[in-house]
């Protein structure tokens, strides 16, 4: 119950108490690994999840959960190839887990395997069509693949499903900015959030090669901040370096 209601620290303590008496209990090991993932303790999570998979016996449901937890821990520590193997094993054991399909999609994204990623994200979406996190992850996949329009549509759907999902709103604004739709990307931003939004839009313009617009947005971010705003200042310095290199390349030897 502690784990299901988001009390990961309490769940960890309870599972550790169980394991003190029964160190090979597969349910406790699986739950402990999941709690540690939520607490961002990825090293211990991987150890406990892999042990849980080993001792799960005739419980494919537990092995699937344990491999999912191991895959997520690997994914979040930039070991995406290992993560992919664990997550593929997990979905083979439990094809109805939208969380595992979504994580597998992210593992494919990490390698730029866009078609494999699409298949995994679509399977997750078919299982959980109104889950904001699934829609947001799918949107990030399409954004990384360079499809800003599909990404924006997915972020809109994510916000419709989960209006408080801040990541989806941020990602939607990024998708719009990467498509050159800067005014739309900045629409409705609160004054307190405007420096970050302008800086993000400026970085999107920089990635597009729209240096004049990027400079304008970075300067606006600095002006909108009540204090010295290092992110935009740093981006301005980087932009100046890029412009100097571009100028030198155009002048030639």
Residue frames as qw, qx, qy, qz and C-alpha x, y, z in Angstrom:
[[0.000, 0.884, 0.467, 0.000, 0.00, 0.00, 0.00],
 [0.313, -0.765, 0.109, 0.551, 2.85, 2.39, 0.78],
 [0.372, -0.134, 0.608, 0.689, 4.36, 1.76, -2.64],
 [0.190, 0.557, 0.717, 0.374, 1.05, 2.13, -4.47],
 [0.101, -0.934, -0.339, 0.046, 0.35, 5.46, -2.76],
 [0.419, 0.786, -0.129, 0.436, 3.77, 6.93, -3.57],
 [0.492, -0.805, 0.300, -0.141, 5.35, 6.57, -0.12],
 [0.797, 0.422, -0.412, 0.128, 8.52, 5.04, -1.49],
 [0.100, 0.552, -0.654, 0.507, 10.71, 5.71, 1.56],
 [0.649, -0.256, 0.481, -0.532, 8.25, 4.01, 3.87],
 [0.948, 0.228, -0.083, -0.205, 7.85, 1.11, 1.44],
 [0.540, 0.550, -0.581, 0.261, 11.63, 0.69, 1.36],
 [0.219, -0.455, 0.670, -0.545, 11.80, 0.46, 5.15],
 [0.825, -0.052, 0.316, -0.465, 9.00, -2.11, 5.28],
 [0.892, 0.373, -0.248, -0.060, 10.52, -4.28, 2.57],
 [0.311, 0.571, -0.659, 0.378, 13.91, -4.14, 4.26],
 [0.512, -0.343, 0.575, -0.538, 12.27, -5.35, 7.48],
 [0.942, 0.145, 0.097, -0.287, 10.79, -8.32, 5.63],
 [0.746, 0.523, -0.390, 0.129, 14.09, -9.14, 3.95],
 [0.115, -0.616, 0.662, -0.410, 15.93, -9.07, 7.29],
 [0.685, -0.150, 0.615, -0.360, 13.89, -12.15, 8.19],
 [0.803, 0.316, 0.503, 0.052, 13.53, -13.64, 4.70],
 [0.168, -0.627, 0.372, 0.664, 16.43, -12.43, 2.49],
 [0.120, -0.048, 0.805, 0.579, 15.28, -14.33, -0.61],
 [0.340, 0.579, 0.651, -0.354, 11.62, -13.32, -0.55],
 [0.368, 0.257, 0.537, 0.714, 10.91, -12.48, -4.23],
 [0.037, -0.844, -0.475, -0.247, 7.98, -10.16, -3.55],
 [0.411, -0.844, -0.057, 0.340, 9.94, -8.12, -1.02],
 [0.523, -0.246, 0.400, 0.711, 12.97, -7.94, -3.30],
 [0.257, 0.519, 0.575, 0.578, 10.79, -6.82, -6.22],
 [0.181, -0.912, -0.359, -0.081, 9.05, -4.19, -4.11],
 [0.512, -0.675, 0.092, 0.522, 12.33, -2.96, -2.67],
 [0.471, 0.039, 0.476, 0.742, 13.78, -2.58, -6.15],
 [0.092, 0.715, 0.524, 0.453, 10.74, -0.61, -7.28],
 [0.351, -0.898, -0.208, 0.164, 10.89, 1.67, -4.22],
 [0.548, -0.469, 0.244, 0.648, 14.58, 2.30, -4.83],
 [0.360, 0.380, 0.510, 0.682, 13.91, 3.25, -8.46],
 [0.110, -0.872, -0.402, -0.257, 11.37, 5.81, -7.23],
 [0.489, -0.828, 0.014, 0.274, 13.94, 7.10, -4.73],
 [0.478, 0.828, -0.288, 0.052, 16.56, 7.32, -7.52],
 [0.487, -0.578, 0.655, 0.006, 18.77, 4.77, -5.79],
 [0.778, 0.451, -0.270, -0.343, 19.53, 3.04, -9.06],
 [0.266, 0.473, -0.832, 0.113, 22.53, 0.94, -8.02],
 [0.299, -0.060, 0.843, -0.443, 20.75, -0.86, -5.16],
 [0.707, 0.338, 0.182, -0.595, 17.59, -1.04, -7.27],
 [0.627, 0.483, -0.553, -0.260, 19.46, -2.94, -9.97],
 [0.096, 0.305, -0.913, 0.253, 21.02, -5.37, -7.48],
 [0.422, 0.093, 0.711, -0.555, 17.73, -6.14, -5.73],
 [0.707, 0.419, -0.007, -0.570, 15.70, -6.33, -8.96],
 [0.529, 0.444, -0.703, -0.171, 18.13, -8.76, -10.58],
 [0.047, -0.154, 0.922, -0.352, 18.12, -10.92, -7.46],
 [0.579, 0.226, 0.439, -0.649, 14.31, -10.84, -7.44],
 [0.701, 0.442, -0.338, -0.446, 14.25, -12.07, -11.05],
 [0.317, 0.374, -0.870, 0.057, 16.63, -14.90, -10.14],
 [0.052, 0.025, 0.899, -0.433, 14.54, -16.14, -7.19],
 [0.524, 0.081, 0.003, -0.848, 11.08, -15.51, -8.68],
 [0.375, 0.015, 0.921, -0.105, 10.65, -19.24, -9.41],
 [0.150, 0.412, 0.832, 0.339, 7.30, -20.04, -11.00],
 [0.034, 0.795, 0.408, -0.447, 6.10, -16.44, -10.69],
 [0.481, 0.358, 0.380, 0.705, 6.42, -14.86, -14.16],
 [0.085, -0.916, -0.292, -0.261, 4.49, -11.83, -12.90],
 [0.531, -0.797, 0.099, 0.269, 7.19, -11.12, -10.32],
 [0.663, -0.096, 0.389, 0.632, 10.00, -11.77, -12.76],
 [0.310, 0.678, 0.408, 0.527, 8.39, -9.35, -15.23],
 [0.255, -0.956, -0.117, -0.089, 8.13, -6.63, -12.57],
 [0.664, -0.583, 0.228, 0.410, 11.68, -7.24, -11.40],
 [0.599, 0.158, 0.430, 0.657, 13.07, -7.08, -14.93],
 [0.113, 0.862, 0.325, 0.373, 11.06, -3.91, -15.56],
 [0.424, -0.898, 0.028, 0.113, 12.58, -2.29, -12.47],
 [0.687, -0.312, 0.363, 0.547, 16.07, -3.41, -13.51],
 [0.481, 0.490, 0.451, 0.570, 15.48, -2.04, -17.02],
 [0.054, -0.951, -0.200, -0.229, 14.35, 1.33, -15.72],
 [0.573, -0.742, 0.173, 0.302, 17.33, 1.56, -13.36],
 [0.651, -0.034, 0.448, 0.612, 19.66, 0.83, -16.28],
 [0.310, 0.719, 0.425, 0.454, 17.85, 3.26, -18.57],
 [0.202, -0.967, -0.099, -0.121, 18.13, 6.07, -16.04],
 [0.544, -0.672, 0.355, 0.356, 21.87, 5.48, -15.65],
 [0.372, 0.744, -0.385, -0.399, 22.51, 5.69, -19.41],
 [0.251, -0.251, 0.921, 0.160, 22.96, 1.94, -19.90],
 [0.644, 0.306, 0.036, -0.700, 20.27, 1.76, -22.54],
 [0.543, 0.298, -0.733, -0.280, 21.53, -1.34, -24.36],
 [0.138, 0.000, -0.927, 0.349, 21.37, -3.40, -21.16],
 [0.381, 0.216, 0.426, -0.791, 18.06, -1.76, -20.34],
 [0.612, 0.269, -0.378, -0.641, 16.63, -2.84, -23.68],
 [0.432, 0.119, -0.894, -0.036, 17.48, -6.48, -22.99],
 [0.028, 0.137, 0.800, -0.583, 15.84, -6.43, -19.55],
 [0.443, 0.309, 0.201, -0.817, 12.75, -4.65, -20.84],
 [0.566, 0.235, -0.608, -0.505, 12.37, -6.98, -23.81],
 [0.292, -0.023, -0.939, 0.183, 12.48, -9.92, -21.39],
 [0.177, 0.214, 0.595, -0.754, 9.90, -8.17, -19.20],
 [0.559, 0.290, -0.069, -0.773, 7.37, -7.59, -22.00],
 [0.481, 0.147, -0.824, -0.259, 7.83, -11.18, -23.17],
 [0.170, -0.150, -0.888, 0.401, 6.73, -12.26, -19.68],
 [0.094, 0.636, 0.596, -0.482, 3.98, -9.64, -19.37],
 [0.262, 0.290, 0.497, 0.775, 2.87, -8.16, -22.71],
 [0.161, -0.795, -0.530, -0.248, 0.07, -6.24, -20.97],
 [0.472, -0.615, -0.203, 0.599, 2.39, -3.88, -19.06],
 [0.337, 0.893, 0.171, 0.244, 2.08, -0.42, -20.58],
 [0.348, -0.890, 0.262, 0.135, 4.82, 0.86, -18.26],
 [0.678, -0.286, 0.554, 0.390, 7.30, -1.65, -19.64],
 [0.583, 0.564, 0.451, 0.372, 6.37, -0.97, -23.26],
 [0.066, 0.992, 0.044, 0.102, 6.79, 2.76, -22.64],
 [0.485, -0.734, 0.417, 0.229, 10.19, 2.24, -21.00],
 [0.722, 0.065, 0.562, 0.398, 11.23, -0.03, -23.88],
 [0.415, 0.829, 0.280, 0.251, 10.28, 2.74, -26.29],
 [0.174, -0.962, 0.209, 0.035, 12.57, 5.10, -24.40],
 [0.674, -0.398, 0.532, 0.322, 15.40, 2.56, -24.60],
 [0.640, 0.438, 0.485, 0.405, 14.98, 2.43, -28.39],
 [0.129, 0.981, 0.104, 0.101, 14.85, 6.24, -28.45],
 [0.474, -0.776, 0.327, 0.256, 18.24, 6.34, -26.74],
 [0.576, -0.159, 0.637, 0.487, 19.73, 4.55, -29.76],
 [0.254, 0.449, -0.291, -0.805, 17.83, 6.54, -32.38],
 [0.044, 0.125, 0.954, 0.269, 15.89, 3.42, -33.39],
 [0.336, 0.080, 0.107, -0.932, 12.81, 5.45, -34.22],
 [0.639, -0.036, -0.536, -0.551, 10.71, 2.75, -35.87],
 [0.524, -0.145, -0.805, 0.237, 11.30, 0.24, -33.07],
 [0.036, -0.109, -0.486, 0.867, 10.56, 3.03, -30.60],
 [0.468, -0.023, -0.187, -0.863, 7.30, 3.85, -32.37],
 [0.636, -0.139, -0.721, -0.236, 6.15, 0.22, -32.17],
 [0.402, -0.184, -0.730, 0.521, 6.86, 0.10, -28.43],
 [0.106, 0.110, 0.273, -0.950, 5.23, 3.47, -27.70],
 [0.537, -0.060, -0.396, -0.743, 2.16, 2.54, -29.76],
 [0.582, -0.203, -0.787, 0.021, 1.79, -0.71, -27.80],
 [0.211, -0.192, -0.583, 0.761, 1.98, 1.27, -24.55],
 [0.273, 0.070, -0.013, -0.959, -0.60, 3.73, -25.86],
 [0.570, -0.141, -0.645, -0.489, -2.96, 0.95, -26.94],
 [0.523, -0.275, -0.759, 0.273, -2.83, -0.44, -23.40],
 [0.257, -0.597, -0.433, 0.624, -3.16, 2.96, -21.68],
 [0.318, 0.577, 0.430, 0.617, -4.73, 5.41, -24.15],
 [0.189, -0.896, -0.178, -0.359, -5.48, 8.05, -21.51],
 [0.741, -0.507, -0.083, 0.432, -2.22, 7.89, -19.57],
 [0.125, 0.985, -0.094, -0.072, -0.47, 11.25, -19.73],
 [0.446, -0.640, 0.567, 0.267, 3.00, 9.81, -19.12],
 [0.681, 0.177, 0.649, 0.289, 2.66, 7.43, -22.08],
 [0.424, 0.844, 0.296, 0.141, 1.56, 10.22, -24.40],
 [0.129, -0.948, 0.259, 0.133, 4.36, 12.47, -23.16],
 [0.578, -0.399, 0.638, 0.315, 7.01, 9.78, -23.68],
 [0.627, 0.451, 0.572, 0.276, 5.68, 9.06, -27.17],
 [0.221, 0.969, 0.111, 0.015, 5.75, 12.77, -27.90],
 [0.313, -0.799, 0.450, 0.247, 9.39, 13.05, -26.83],
 [0.676, -0.018, 0.662, 0.323, 10.19, 10.10, -29.07],
 [0.510, 0.698, 0.437, 0.250, 8.65, 11.80, -32.09],
 [0.026, -0.991, 0.099, 0.087, 10.29, 15.12, -31.18],
 [0.505, -0.564, 0.569, 0.320, 13.69, 13.42, -31.01],
 [0.624, 0.232, 0.664, 0.340, 12.96, 11.85, -34.40],
 [0.141, -0.134, 0.300, 0.934, 12.37, 15.34, -35.85],
 [0.134, -0.502, -0.715, -0.469, 8.58, 15.15, -36.21],
 [0.008, 0.000, -0.389, 0.921, 7.53, 18.32, -34.39],
 [0.515, -0.153, -0.245, -0.807, 3.93, 18.25, -35.60],
 [0.741, -0.230, -0.614, -0.142, 3.17, 14.73, -34.36],
 [0.437, -0.059, -0.610, 0.658, 5.06, 15.46, -31.15],
 [0.173, -0.111, 0.178, -0.962, 3.00, 18.59, -30.49],
 [0.665, -0.210, -0.391, -0.601, -0.23, 16.68, -31.07],
 [0.710, -0.175, -0.659, 0.175, 0.85, 14.01, -28.58],
 [0.244, -0.005, -0.487, 0.839, 1.80, 16.61, -25.96],
 [0.412, -0.191, -0.067, -0.888, -1.61, 18.23, -26.36],
 [0.771, -0.222, -0.518, -0.297, -3.24, 14.85, -25.79],
 [0.557, -0.054, -0.643, 0.522, -1.00, 14.30, -22.75],
 [0.027, -0.066, 0.322, -0.944, -2.18, 17.59, -21.25],
 [0.612, -0.211, -0.287, -0.706, -5.79, 16.72, -21.98],
 [0.782, -0.190, -0.593, 0.000, -5.31, 13.44, -20.12],
 [0.639, -0.443, -0.357, 0.517, -3.20, 14.94, -17.30],
 [0.125, 0.927, 0.145, 0.324, -3.67, 18.72, -17.10],
 [0.443, -0.869, 0.220, 0.024, -1.09, 19.03, -14.30],
 [0.892, -0.002, 0.207, 0.403, 1.67, 17.23, -16.21],
 [0.077, -0.902, 0.163, 0.392, 4.22, 20.04, -16.28],
 [0.452, -0.305, 0.671, 0.503, 6.69, 18.07, -18.42],
 [0.441, 0.498, 0.691, 0.284, 4.14, 17.77, -21.22],
 [0.123, 0.961, 0.209, -0.134, 3.51, 21.52, -21.22],
 [0.285, -0.740, 0.425, 0.437, 7.25, 22.26, -21.32],
 [0.479, -0.046, 0.763, 0.431, 7.73, 19.74, -24.11],
 [0.386, 0.736, 0.550, 0.086, 4.81, 21.15, -26.11],
 [0.021, 0.963, -0.055, -0.263, 6.35, 24.61, -25.98],
 [0.387, -0.506, 0.630, 0.445, 9.68, 23.15, -27.07],
 [0.514, 0.304, 0.745, 0.296, 8.04, 21.35, -30.01],
 [0.274, 0.900, 0.338, -0.036, 6.34, 24.56, -31.12],
 [0.148, -0.879, 0.295, 0.343, 9.59, 26.53, -30.84],
 [0.479, -0.255, 0.728, 0.419, 11.50, 23.89, -32.80],
 [0.435, 0.547, 0.666, 0.261, 8.89, 24.31, -35.51],
 [0.241, 0.197, 0.158, 0.937, 9.58, 28.07, -35.56],
 [0.313, -0.691, -0.485, -0.434, 6.26, 28.89, -33.86],
 [0.354, 0.102, -0.512, 0.776, 7.81, 31.07, -31.17],
 [0.341, -0.280, 0.092, -0.892, 4.75, 33.17, -30.33],
 [0.820, -0.251, -0.353, -0.373, 2.68, 30.04, -29.77],
 [0.710, 0.013, -0.586, 0.390, 5.46, 28.53, -27.68],
 [0.217, 0.074, -0.434, 0.871, 5.41, 31.55, -25.37],
 [0.411, -0.444, -0.309, -0.734, 1.65, 32.09, -25.18],
 [0.732, -0.543, -0.261, -0.318, 0.11, 32.12, -21.72],
 [0.679, 0.048, -0.505, 0.531, 3.38, 31.97, -19.79],
 [0.454, -0.853, -0.232, 0.110, 3.36, 33.43, -16.28],
 [0.136, 0.927, -0.285, 0.203, 5.85, 36.22, -15.59],
 [0.580, -0.623, 0.522, -0.046, 7.75, 34.04, -13.10],
 [0.823, 0.034, 0.539, 0.176, 8.25, 31.33, -15.70],
 [0.534, 0.839, 0.029, -0.104, 8.95, 33.65, -18.63],
 [0.053, -0.784, 0.594, 0.170, 12.80, 33.70, -18.34],
 [0.518, -0.166, 0.834, 0.087, 12.99, 29.90, -18.57],
 [0.649, 0.557, 0.511, -0.090, 10.44, 29.80, -21.39],
 [0.350, 0.905, -0.168, -0.172, 12.28, 32.46, -23.40],
 [0.219, -0.632, 0.728, 0.151, 15.60, 30.71, -22.84],
 [0.616, 0.083, 0.783, 0.030, 14.18, 27.37, -23.98],
 [0.591, 0.744, 0.293, -0.106, 12.64, 28.98, -27.05],
 [0.123, 0.884, -0.407, -0.195, 15.97, 30.65, -27.78],
 [0.402, -0.388, 0.816, 0.150, 17.77, 27.34, -27.58],
 [0.662, 0.414, 0.625, -0.020, 15.23, 25.83, -29.97],
 [0.422, 0.894, -0.015, -0.151, 15.90, 28.71, -32.38],
 [0.154, -0.725, 0.643, 0.192, 19.62, 28.07, -32.04],
 [0.575, -0.048, 0.811, 0.094, 19.12, 24.41, -32.93],
 [0.598, 0.675, 0.428, -0.056, 17.14, 25.52, -35.98],
 [0.563, 0.113, 0.258, 0.777, 20.04, 27.71, -37.06],
 [0.001, -0.852, -0.339, -0.400, 17.88, 30.80, -36.55],
 [0.567, -0.087, -0.357, 0.737, 20.64, 32.74, -34.81],
 [0.047, -0.349, -0.010, -0.936, 19.05, 36.20, -34.97],
 [0.647, -0.492, -0.300, -0.499, 15.89, 34.94, -33.33],
 [0.789, -0.257, -0.461, 0.314, 17.91, 32.98, -30.77],
 [0.357, 0.120, -0.276, 0.884, 19.86, 36.10, -29.76],
 [0.315, -0.420, -0.120, -0.843, 16.65, 38.09, -29.42],
 [0.775, -0.432, -0.383, -0.258, 15.04, 35.43, -27.22],
 [0.705, -0.144, -0.435, 0.541, 18.10, 35.04, -24.98],
 [0.144, 0.224, -0.169, 0.949, 18.25, 38.82, -24.47],
 [0.530, -0.444, -0.228, -0.686, 14.55, 38.87, -23.64],
 [0.802, -0.326, -0.492, 0.093, 15.09, 36.06, -21.13],
 [0.493, -0.011, -0.367, 0.788, 17.78, 38.15, -19.39],
 [0.140, -0.305, -0.012, -0.942, 15.53, 41.22, -19.37],
 [0.661, -0.413, -0.390, -0.490, 12.57, 39.21, -18.00],
 [0.735, -0.247, -0.544, 0.320, 14.56, 37.87, -15.05],
 [0.326, -0.932, -0.048, -0.153, 14.64, 39.96, -11.86],
 [0.577, -0.666, 0.410, 0.237, 18.17, 38.68, -11.16],
 [0.125, 0.594, -0.698, -0.380, 21.20, 37.79, -13.23],
 [0.912, 0.173, 0.226, -0.296, 20.10, 34.89, -15.46],
 [0.315, -0.544, 0.717, 0.301, 23.11, 32.67, -16.13],
 [0.661, 0.228, 0.705, 0.121, 21.44, 30.10, -18.46],
 [0.500, 0.829, 0.250, 0.030, 20.59, 32.69, -21.11],
 [0.063, -0.905, 0.382, 0.179, 23.93, 34.47, -20.62],
 [0.533, -0.320, 0.749, 0.230, 25.74, 31.18, -21.13],
 [0.634, 0.476, 0.597, 0.124, 23.68, 30.45, -24.23],
 [0.283, 0.951, -0.012, -0.122, 24.49, 33.89, -25.60],
 [0.248, -0.712, 0.609, 0.247, 28.20, 33.19, -25.22],
 [0.599, 0.031, 0.777, 0.190, 27.76, 29.85, -26.97],
 [0.525, 0.757, 0.388, -0.021, 25.79, 31.55, -29.75],
 [0.080, 0.930, -0.281, -0.222, 28.57, 34.12, -30.22],
 [0.431, -0.423, 0.753, 0.261, 31.09, 31.28, -30.56],
 [0.608, 0.372, 0.692, 0.117, 28.91, 29.61, -33.21],
 [0.372, 0.908, 0.155, -0.112, 28.52, 32.88, -35.12],
 [0.133, -0.811, 0.497, 0.278, 32.28, 33.47, -35.07],
 [0.518, -0.140, 0.806, 0.248, 32.91, 29.97, -36.42],
 [0.551, 0.630, 0.547, 0.022, 30.31, 30.46, -39.11],
 [0.190, 0.956, -0.090, -0.205, 31.83, 33.80, -40.10],
 [0.285, -0.624, 0.667, 0.291, 35.34, 32.30, -40.25],
 [0.589, 0.140, 0.776, 0.176, 34.11, 29.41, -42.38],
 [0.473, 0.805, 0.354, -0.050, 32.43, 31.79, -44.82],
 [0.029, 0.917, -0.307, -0.252, 35.57, 33.93, -45.13],
 [0.936, 0.311, -0.096, 0.136, 37.67, 30.85, -45.89],
 [0.777, -0.284, 0.035, 0.560, 41.49, 30.53, -45.67]]
